[in-house]
């Protein structure tokens, strides 16, 4: 069986990342699929090398608001179907969702909302979570193999952030957000990194203002989840904290299918 390498990265601005060597890193890593979040760009603002790097086709979903949100999926293999949302304008208009359907699995590349701004935005985040779960459950009920990756914007367990006690009242680690993560896992989604790695101090995001990365005071809020019917195919899951260029670092999995 061929082995597929899938990577995911919140680049915090694809144009800024490009100036910091994004394309060189990407082509050196040579993944079969790369999902990026928070592109903060529309396709017409980008050069050809970034839109279609050598050997890849790309799909983009941009928000109606300029310079905000956005996701892109780069793939060597052409998916049989691509969607840019759940079919609900309230969520789809922010450019947070790309669903690529391959014969072997359905891949969700999602930049989940941040709930830190205010109560209204937290409500939006939680409702987005629920609509996403409804969507994946329909596919799961049909027996489809599902991969979900991206910036989920919530650390699930205390082990997933450096300072859990200090952040119990911060969006990204609120009990209500973590409860949804519990539900997501209980309804049949496997945290691939935790399937292999049980210890702490593994993070994917660090606050740039406080230079937290230098001290590894971080959060693990970027994930790859799979449905249990893909577990026999899962060969590895990893975080790449050595890769610079964003306030997040890339993550990845390898599957044989």
C-alpha angles and dihedrals in degrees: 000000000000118000119233123205115205123186132187129192137172096217096185091223121003093216092052090047091050090058089052095055102273095148094049090051092046096051092044092053089046097196121184088230131015121190118194129188135198093030091163090201145092120231093247089062093060135082124244094252090059096043096050113014115193109293096007139099117205136208123199136196116188130186124246088239111078120243092011136113117327135153135213134191121205114197138175092202119060111241116228091228137013129195131185100206152350093277092260113115094206089067103024094057092069094064096235102130136070120167117188116187116207122176091249098045146346114247123207116198105188138171101200118209123265114235100198100099099073146316092281092055092047089053090051090051093051092046089049089053091052095048090048091052092050089052095049092044091058090055092042090053088057090056095251120157109239134198119188121189138165145071105325091180093220130092106219106205136018088257089062097071135041097232111031098160093053091050103047090110096041122100106250092050104037116136091242092054093046090048089058089051088052089052093048091053094043091053092060115284121126122213097227096201093052089047086071107018120053103170131086140246093069110127139167102194133046128182106250094201094064093037087239094161092070089057095036091237094153151137131238100221100138116083150172112214125182135185115252092251087070096050094094087057096049112105104167145351125199149168122224105208092161091069111096132191102091140042085254127056128220123266130194152180136205121216133180112215 
